[in-house]
Amino acid sequence: MALIDAPEAAMRLARAICSDVSLYNEEKIVRGIEQDNFFDALKDELEEGRELYRSRVNPELYTRTNFYDRAIIDVILKSKGHVKSRIW
């Protein structure tokens, strides 16, 4: 399988991976937001997603963009804005 070179395709992949993380870890995400330890609580899941993303994207594109990190915020955290938290 060829590595992804197009920024738009890389962004879509990052968002799809984060969407899956969100779908399969709903309770853990909510608990992490409520307890203000989201990144610690989802460390393994987020790193697994990052590794998948890294393995599918051209290394140069990976190092010069932050699509995966942006997708974590845009796809996972923004959709949980209704969850009560001290951070918002």
C-alpha positions as CSV (number, residue, x, y, z in Angstrom):
1,M,0.0,0.0,0.0
2,A,1.4,3.4,-1.0
3,L,1.9,6.0,1.7
4,I,-0.5,9.0,1.7
5,D,1.1,12.1,0.2
6,A,-1.9,14.4,-0.1
7,P,-2.6,16.7,2.9
8,E,-6.3,16.3,2.4
9,A,-6.1,12.6,2.5
10,A,-3.9,12.6,5.6
11,M,-6.3,14.9,7.4
12,R,-9.2,12.6,6.5
13,L,-7.3,9.6,7.8
14,A,-6.4,11.4,11.1
15,R,-10.1,12.3,11.6
16,A,-11.2,8.8,10.8
17,I,-8.8,7.3,13.3
18,C,-9.9,9.8,16.0
19,S,-13.5,9.0,15.2
20,D,-12.9,5.4,15.9
21,V,-11.1,6.2,19.1
22,S,-14.1,8.3,20.2
23,L,-16.6,5.6,19.1
24,Y,-15.0,2.8,21.0
25,N,-13.9,4.7,24.2
26,E,-16.9,6.9,25.0
27,E,-17.0,6.2,28.7
28,K,-13.2,6.6,29.1
29,I,-13.3,9.9,27.3
30,V,-16.1,11.3,29.4
31,R,-14.4,10.2,32.6
32,G,-11.1,11.6,31.4
33,I,-12.7,15.0,30.7
34,E,-14.6,15.0,34.0
35,Q,-11.5,14.1,36.0
36,D,-9.2,16.4,33.9
37,N,-6.9,13.6,32.9
38,F,-8.0,13.0,29.3
39,F,-4.6,12.5,27.8
40,D,-3.4,10.2,30.6
41,A,-6.6,8.2,30.5
42,L,-6.4,7.7,26.7
43,K,-2.7,7.5,26.4
44,D,-2.6,4.0,24.9
45,E,-5.5,4.5,22.6
46,L,-4.2,7.8,21.3
47,E,-0.7,6.4,20.8
48,E,-2.1,3.4,18.9
49,G,-4.0,5.7,16.7
50,R,-0.9,7.9,16.2
51,E,1.2,4.9,15.2
52,L,-1.4,3.8,12.7
53,Y,-1.5,7.3,11.2
54,R,2.3,7.5,11.1
55,S,2.5,4.1,9.3
56,R,0.1,5.2,6.6
57,V,1.4,8.8,5.9
58,N,4.5,9.9,4.1
59,P,7.1,10.6,6.7
60,E,7.8,14.1,5.4
61,L,4.1,15.0,5.5
62,Y,3.9,13.5,9.0
63,T,6.7,15.6,10.4
64,R,5.6,18.9,8.9
65,T,1.9,18.7,9.8
66,N,-0.1,18.2,13.0
67,F,-3.2,16.7,11.5
68,Y,-3.5,13.9,14.1
69,D,-3.2,16.2,17.0
70,R,-5.7,18.6,15.5
71,A,-8.1,15.7,14.9
72,I,-7.9,14.7,18.6
73,I,-9.2,18.2,19.5
74,D,-11.6,18.6,16.6
75,V,-13.1,15.1,16.6
76,I,-12.9,13.8,20.1
77,L,-12.8,16.8,22.5
78,K,-15.0,19.3,20.6
79,S,-17.8,16.8,20.5
80,K,-17.7,16.4,24.2
81,G,-18.1,20.1,25.0
82,H,-21.3,19.2,26.9
83,V,-19.4,17.2,29.5
84,K,-18.9,19.0,32.8
85,S,-15.3,19.8,33.4
86,R,-13.1,22.3,35.3
87,I,-11.2,23.1,32.2
88,W,-14.2,24.6,30.4
